[in-house]
Amino acid sequence: MHLFSDNTALRPHVESQVNLTHAFYQQAVDRLRLVSEMNLKLARQEIEGTLDASRDIMACSDPTQMAQAAMRLIPQAAVRLRTYQQYLLSLLSALSAPSGDQVSPSGATKERSPAASEVADEVLQHAAGAGNGSASAAGETHH
């Protein structure tokens, strides 16, 4: 080790390698912190959504109303999962991008993944269609 500390030509190279490694690990820790924050946010939102859904379902007097109440809550959960997925995809794409790109912890993204958007749109349409279908079917039984 004494050899490296005395070598003035090698010192700047070693320092730049140490600085690069430090920056890499600092960025990795920051990204892990962002993922942890987003996981906690999603968990909190899902718990709140589950509590709201439970209250709505418990307030129903008719079993067909329970299904309708549950179906109304699916699009909200799908939007939360879509936002989470987009955030994670933006975080992964930022890992491969230059280090100057930042991802906000709120989940806001500059670019949307076409595949993620298509899947999320399909889930939302299916949930909305199922909710409308059960609502119209329940409406027909009451008439």
LUMGU-340185 format. One record per residue: residue number from 1; residue in one letter; x, y, z of N, C-alpha, C in turn. Coordinates in steps of 0.05 Angstrom, whole numbers, plus 32768, in hexadecimal, padded with zeros to 4 digits. Layout:
   n res n.px n.py n.pz ca.px ca.py ca.pz c.px c.py c.pz
 NUM   a    X    Y    Z     X     Y     Z    X    Y    Z
...
***
This chain:
   n res n.px n.py n.pz ca.px ca.py ca.pz c.px c.py c.pz
   1   m 8010 7FE8 8000  8000  8000  8000 8011 8019 8000
   2   h 8028 8018 800C  803A  802F  800D 8042 8037 7FF1
   3   l 8044 8024 7FDF  804B  8029  7FC3 8037 803C 7FB6
   4   f 801D 8038 7FBA  8009  8048  7FAE 8008 8065 7FB8
   5   s 800D 8068 7FD2  800B  8083  7FDE 8023 8095 7FD5
   6   d 8039 8089 7FCE  8050  8098  7FC5 8051 809E 7FA7
   7   n 8042 808F 7F98  8042  8091  7F7B 802F 80A8 7F73
   8   t 803A 80BF 7F6B  802A  80D6  7F64 801C 80D3 7F49
   9   a 8026 80C3 7F38  801A  80BF  7F1E 8001 80AD 7F20
  10   l 8002 809A 7F33  7FEC  8087  7F36 7FD6 8092 7F48
  11   r 7FDD 80A5 7F59  7FCA  80B0  7F6D 7FB1 80BC 7F60
  12   p 7FB2 80CD 7F4C  7F9A  80D8  7F40 7F88 80C2 7F33
  13   h 7F94 80AE 7F28  7F85  8098  7F1C 7F76 8088 7F32
  14   v 7F83 8082 7F48  7F76  8074  7F5E 7F60 8085 7F6A
  15   e 7F65 809F 7F6E  7F51  80B1  7F79 7F39 80B2 7F67
  16   s 7F3D 80B3 7F4D  7F26  80B4  7F3B 7F16 809A 7F3C
  17   q 7F23 8084 7F3F  7F15  806A  7F41 7F05 8069 7F5B
  18   v 7F11 8073 7F71  7F03  8073  7F8B 7EEB 8086 7F89
  19   n 7EEE 809D 7F7D  7ED8  80B0  7F7A 7EC2 80A4 7F69
  20   l 7EC9 8096 7F53  7EB5  808A  7F42 7EA6 8074 7F51
  21   t 7EB4 8064 7F60  7EA8  804F  7F70 7E95 805B 7F85
  22   h 7E9E 8070 7F92  7E8E  807D  7FA6 7E74 8088 7F9A
  23   a 7E77 8095 7F83  7E5F  80A0  7F75 7E4C 808A 7F6D
  24   f 7E57 8074 7F63  7E46  805D  7F5B 7E36 8053 7F73
  25   y 7E44 804E 7F89  7E36  8043  7FA1 7E23 8058 7FAD
  26   q 7E29 8071 7FAC  7E17  8086  7FB6 7DFD 8086 7FA5
  27   q 7E00 8084 7F8B  7DE9  8083  7F79 7DD9 806A 7F7E
  28   a 7DE5 8053 7F83  7DD7  803B  7F88 7DC7 803D 7FA3
  29   v 7DD3 8049 7FB7  7DC6  804C  7FD0 7DAE 805F 7FCD
  30   d 7DB2 8075 7FBE  7D9C  8087  7FB9 7D85 807A 7FAA
  31   r 7D8B 8069 7F96  7D76  805B  7F88 7D67 8047 7F9A
  32   l 7D76 8039 7FAB  7D69  8027  7FBD 7D57 8036 7FD1
  33   r 7D60 804D 7FD9  7D4F  805D  7FEB 7D35 8065 7FDD
  34   l 7D37 806D 7FC3  7D1F  8074  7FB4 7D0C 805D 7FB1
  35   v 7D17 8045 7FAC  7D06  802D  7FA9 7CF9 8027 7FC4
  36   s 7D08 8029 7FDA  7CFC  8025  7FF4 7CE6 8038 7FFA
  37   e 7CEA 8052 7FF4  7CD5  8066  7FF8 7CBC 8060 7FE8
  38   m 7CC1 8057 7FCF  7CAA  8051  7FBE 7C9B 8038 7FC7
  39   n 7CAA 8024 7FD1  7C9D  800C  7FDC 7C8C 8013 7FF4
  40   l 7C97 8024 8006  7C87  802D  801D 7C6E 803D 8015
  41   k 7C71 804E 8001  7C5B  805E  7FF8 7C45 804C 7FEC
  42   l 7C4D 8038 7FDC  7C3A  8026  7FD0 7C2C 8015 7FE6
  43   a 7C3B 800C 7FF9  7C30  7FFC  800F 7C1B 800C 801F
  44   r 7C22 8025 8024  7C10  8037  8033 7BF6 803B 8023
  45   q 7BF9 8040 8009  7BE2  8045  7FF8 7BD0 802C 7FF6
  46   e 7BDD 8014 7FF4  7BCE  7FFC  7FF2 7BBF 7FF6 800C
  47   i 7BCB 7FFB 8022  7BBE  7FF7  803C 7BA6 800A 803F
  48   e 7BAA 8023 8037  7B94  8036  8038 7B7E 802E 8025
  49   g 7B85 8025 800D  7B71  801B  7FFA 7B62 8003 8004
  50   t 7B70 7FF1 8011  7B63  7FD9  801C 7B50 7FE1 8032
  51   l 7B58 7FF3 8043  7B46  7FFC  8058 7B2D 800A 804D
  52   d 7B31 801B 8039  7B1A  8028  802C 7B07 8013 801F
  53   a 7B13 8000 8012  7B04  7FEB  8005 7AF4 7FDB 801A
  54   s 7B01 7FD5 8030  7AF3  7FC5  8045 7ADC 7FD5 8050
  55   r 7AE0 7FEF 8054  7ACA  8000  805E 7AB3 8000 804A
  56   d 7AB9 8004 8030  7AA4  8004  801C 7A95 7FEA 801A
  57   i 7AA4 7FD4 801B  7A97  7FBA  8019 7A87 7FB4 8032
  58   m 7A91 7FBB 804A  7A82  7FB6  8062 7A68 7FC7 8064
  59   a 7A68 7FDE 8056  7A51  7FF0  8056 7A3B 7FE6 8044
  60   c 7A41 7FD2 8033  7A2D  7FC8  8020 7A1A 7FB5 802E
  61   s 7A00 7FB8 8027  79EC  7FA7  8032 79E5 7F90 8020
  62   d 79EA 7F93 8006  79E3  7F7F  7FF2 79FD 7F72 7FE8
  63   p 79FE 7F58 7FE5  7A17  7F4B  7FDA 7A1F 7F55 7FBF
  64   t 7A0C 7F5D 7FAE  7A14  7F67  7F93 7A21 7F82 7F96
  65   q 7A1A 7F91 7FAA  7A27  7FAB  7FAE 7A44 7FA7 7FB7
  66   m 7A4A 7F91 7FC5  7A65  7F8B  7FCD 7A77 7F88 7FB5
  67   a 7A6E 7F79 7FA1  7A7D  7F75  7F89 7A82 7F8F 7F7A
  68   q 7A6D 7F9F 7F79  7A6F  7FBA  7F6B 7A83 7FCB 7F7A
  69   a 7A82 7FCC 7F95  7A94  7FDC  7FA4 7AB1 7FD3 7FA0
  70   a 7AB5 7FB9 7F9F  7AD0  7FAE  7F9B 7ADA 7FB5 7F7F
  71   m 7AC9 7FB4 7F6B  7AD1  7FB9  7F4F 7AD8 7FD7 7F4B
  72   r 7ACA 7FE9 7F5A  7AD0  8005  7F58 7AEC 800C 7F62
  73   l 7AF7 7FFC 7F73  7B11  8001  7F7F 7B28 7FF6 7F6F
  74   i 7B23 7FE4 7F5C  7B38  7FD8  7F4C 7B47 7FED 7F3C
  75   p 7B39 7FFF 7F2E  7B49  8013  7F1E 7B5C 8024 7F2F
  76   q 7B54 802B 7F47  7B66  803A  7F59 7B7F 802B 7F5F
  77   a 7B7C 8011 7F65  7B93  8000  7F6C 7BA4 7FFD 7F53
  78   a 7B98 7FFA 7F3C  7BA7  7FF7  7F23 7BB7 8010 7F1D
  79   v 7BAC 8028 7F22  7BBB  8041  7F1E 7BD3 8042 7F30
  80   r 7BCF 803A 7F4A  7BE6  803A  7F5D 7BFC 8027 7F53
  81   l 7BF4 8010 7F4B  7C08  7FFC  7F41 7C16 8006 7F28
  82   r 7C06 8013 7F16  7C12  801D  7EFD 7C26 8033 7F03
  83   t 7C20 8045 7F16  7C33  805A  7F1D 7C4C 804E 7F29
  84   y 7C49 803A 7F3A  7C60  802C  7F46 7C71 801E 7F31
  85   q 7C64 8011 7F1E  7C73  8003  7F09 7C82 8017 7EF8
  86   q 7C76 802D 7EF1  7C83  8041  7EE0 7C9B 804C 7EEF
  87   y 7C98 8050 7F09  7CAE  805B  7F19 7CC6 8047 7F19
  88   l 7CBF 802E 7F1D  7CD5  801A  7F1D 7CE2 8018 7F02
  89   l 7CD3 8018 7EED  7CDF  8017  7ED2 7CF0 8030 7ECC
  90   s 7CE7 8047 7ED6  7CF7  805F  7ED2 7D11 805D 7EE2
  91   l 7D0F 8051 7EF9  7D27  804E  7F0A 7D3A 803B 7EFD
  92   l 7D30 8025 7EF2  7D42  8012  7EE4 7D4E 801F 7ECB
  93   s 7D3F 802F 7EBC  7D4A  803B  7EA5 7D5E 8051 7EAD
  94   a 7D5A 805E 7EC4  7D6D  8071  7ECD 7D88 8064 7ED6
  95   l 7D86 804B 7EDE  7D9F  803D  7EE6 7DB1 8039 7ECE
  96   s 7DA5 8035 7EB6  7DB5  8031  7E9E 7DBB 804C 7E90
  97   a 7DAE 8061 7E99  7DB3  807C  7E8D 7DCB 8089 7E9B
  98   p 7DD4 80A0 7E91  7DEA  80AE  7E9E 7DE1 80B6 7EBA
  99   s 7DF4 80BA 7ECC  7DEF  80BF  7EE8 7DE1 80DA 7EED
 100   g 7DDF 80EB 7EDA  7DD2  8105  7EDE 7DB4 8103 7EDF
 101   d 7DA8 80ED 7ED5  7D8B  80EA  7ED5 7D82 80E3 7EF1
 102   q 7D6D 80F1 7EFA  7D62  80EC  7F14 7D45 80E3 7F12
 103   v 7D3D 80D3 7F24  7D21  80CA  7F26 7D15 80D5 7F3F
 104   s 7CFE 80E1 7F3E  7CF2  80EC  7F56 7CE5 80D7 7F67
 105   p 7CE6 80DA 7F81  7CDA  80C6  7F92 7CBC 80C5 7F91
 106   s 7CAF 80DA 7F85  7C92  80DA  7F83 7C88 80C7 7F6E
 107   g 7C9A 80BD 7F5E  7C92  80AA  7F49 7C8E 80B8 7F2E
 108   a 7C93 80D2 7F2C  7C8F  80E0  7F13 7CA5 80D7 7F00
 109   t 7C9D 80D2 7EE8  7CB1  80CA  7ED4 7CAF 80DC 7EBC
 110   k 7CC6 80DF 7EAE  7CC7  80EF  7E96 7CBE 80DF 7E7E
 111   e 7CC4 80C5 7E7E  7CBD  80B4  7E68 7CAC 809D 7E73
 112   r 7C9A 8094 7E62  7C89  807D  7E6A 7C91 8065 7E59
 113   s 7C93 804F 7E66  7C98  8036  7E58 7C80 802E 7E48
 114   p 7C82 802A 7E2D  7C6B  8023  7E1E 7C5E 8009 7E27
 115   a 7C6E 7FF5 7E2D  7C64  7FDB  7E36 7C55 7FDE 7E50
 116   a 7C60 7FEC 7E63  7C54  7FF0  7E7D 7C3A 7FFF 7E7A
 117   s 7C3A 8014 7E69  7C21  8023  7E65 7C0B 8013 7E58
 118   e 7C13 8002 7E45  7BFF  7FF1  7E37 7BF2 7FDD 7E4B
 119   v 7C03 7FD1 7E5B  7BF9  7FBD  7E6E 7BE7 7FCB 7E83
 120   a 7BF0 7FE2 7E8D  7BE0  7FF0  7EA1 7BC6 7FFA 7E95
 121   d 7BC6 8004 7E7C  7BAE  800C  7E6F 7B9A 7FF5 7E6B
 122   e 7BA5 7FDE 7E64  7B94  7FC6  7E60 7B88 7FBE 7E7B
 123   v 7B97 7FBF 7E90  7B8C  7FB8  7EAB 7B76 7FCB 7EB3
 124   l 7B7B 7FE5 7EAE  7B67  7FF9  7EB5 7B4D 7FF6 7EA4
 125   q 7B50 7FF0 7E8A  7B39  7FED  7E79 7B2A 7FD4 7E82
 126   h 7B38 7FBE 7E88  7B2B  7FA6  7E90 7B1C 7FAA 7EAB
 127   a 7B29 7FB8 7EBD  7B1C  7FBD  7ED7 7B04 7FCF 7ED4
 128   a 7B06 7FE3 7EC3  7AEF  7FF5  7EBE 7AD9 7FE6 7EB0
 129   g 7AE0 7FD5 7E9D  7ACC  7FC5  7E8F 7ABE 7FB2 7EA1
 130   a 7ACD 7FA5 7EB3  7AC2  7F92  7EC6 7AB0 7FA0 7EDA
 131   g 7AB9 7FB8 7EE2  7AA8  7FC8  7EF5 7A8E 7FD1 7EE8
 132   n 7A8F 7FDA 7ECF  7A77  7FE2  7EC1 7A65 7FCA 7EBB
 133   g 7A71 7FB4 7EB5  7A62  7F9C  7EAF 7A53 7F92 7EC7
 134   s 7A60 7F91 7EDE  7A52  7F88  7EF6 7A3E 7F9C 7EFF
 135   a 7A43 7FB6 7EFB  7A30  7FCB  7F03 7A17 7FC9 7EF1
 136   s 7A1A 7FC4 7ED7  7A03  7FC2  7EC6 79F4 7FA8 7ECB
 137   a 7A02 7F93 7ED1  79F5  7F7A  7ED8 79E6 7F7C 7EF2
 138   a 79F2 7F8A 7F05  79E4  7F8E  7F1F 79CC 7FA0 7F1B
 139   g 79CF 7FB4 7F09  79B9  7FC6  7F04 79A1 7FB8 7EF7
 140   e 79A7 7FA4 7EE6  7992  7F94  7ED9 7983 7F83 7EED
 141   t 7991 7F79 7F01  7984  7F67  7F14 7971 7F77 7F27
 142   h 7977 7F91 7F2B  7967  7FA1  7F3D 794E 7FAB 7F2F
 143   h 794D 7FAB 7F14  7936  7FB7  7F06 7920 7FA3 7F03
***
